Every structure is written in structure tokens, then in C-alpha cells.
Amino acid sequence: MINNKPNITKLYVCLGNVGKEYEQTRHNAGFLFGEKYIEQLHNSGNQMIIKEENLYKLVSFPQENISFLFPKTLMNLSGKAVNEYLAFTNKVFDLIVVHDDLDLLIGDFKMIIGKGPKTHNGLSSVEDALQTKDFERIRIGIENRNGLEISGLDYVLYRFSQEELGKIYITVDKIIELLNKESR
């Protein structure tokens, strides 16, 4: 159930891969966003509720009307986690999917409804699960190959360098600042 009305819980679906081997990889830009936003909300003194299920982890801040869904599946099966969560809740959400995007340079981002990168299997899985493309996306740029001959499929599993990770966190801070301004 998706809705765009004030005081409706914002559900950020943060895409990534679970496991140590995927930490700080380009494909986990959605996870990095969620973790940083959660840290900010928690450090501001907000009550945090964590719910762990087979296919997802949910972190909620009821007083802020914000929740974060982290699929525990691999990226390409993210839609299963979204389906499982939505099947067991009666809440209405403003659903926003946050993901990496090879069509955007590192440090860039787009907030857009219904349009995604040329190819993104995690996003396609969510679209199939929801049976629509008509939801908001936060697209976080991860492209920084600079002539390096490597396929996108392999590149998204490369870890960020420390400099790149710094750029990602700056980008995430800009996105969070924008989202906070919108919610006022």
C-alpha cells in the first residue's frame, strides 16, 4: 500500500547485499544511506524499534514516521523481502527505494519517480513485486571507472576506496538534508 500524504510513514527500502564480503561495496549504496540516516535519527534522541524477520530487517522511528527496510536477500531478490513485509502490515506508506546507480557519477544523485538506471536487477525485483514502476527512487551514483575495463556486473561488487566512500557519505548527507527540509 503506497500513498503520498502528509503524516504517512515514509518507508525507505534500502537495497544492498548482506554479508561481510559485500560491506562497503558499490552495490550497497542503499544500505550505506539507511545506516547513516538511522544513525542521525538515533543520535537525535529518537526512539528506535528494530524488527528482524527471515527476509528483512526493519528499523522504525515511530515519532518521525520513518522506517527503513533492509532486505536480507541478495540484491536480485529484494522484491521478495518487500513483498513479505507488505503482506504482513496494514499500514499505508510513502515508499522510497534507495539504490546504487551506475548511470550516475560517484557523488551525484537523483530523486525521481518511476525512472531508474538502464539495468538494475534489485530494482527490477522490487518493481516486479510491487507490479509497478510508479514509486520514488533515490539513485546514488557509484560510477568512477575512469577507463578501467570492467563490466558493470563486476564493478558493483568492488569496494569503495576511502576517498570514494567519503564522497558517498557527503552525497548521503546532502540527500538526508534535502529529505529533512521536505518533511518540515
Summary of the structure (lengths in Angstrom):
residues: 184
radius of gyration: 15.5
end to end distance: 23.5
largest distance: 48.3
contacts: 558
relative contact order: 0.20
helix: 39%
strand: 28%
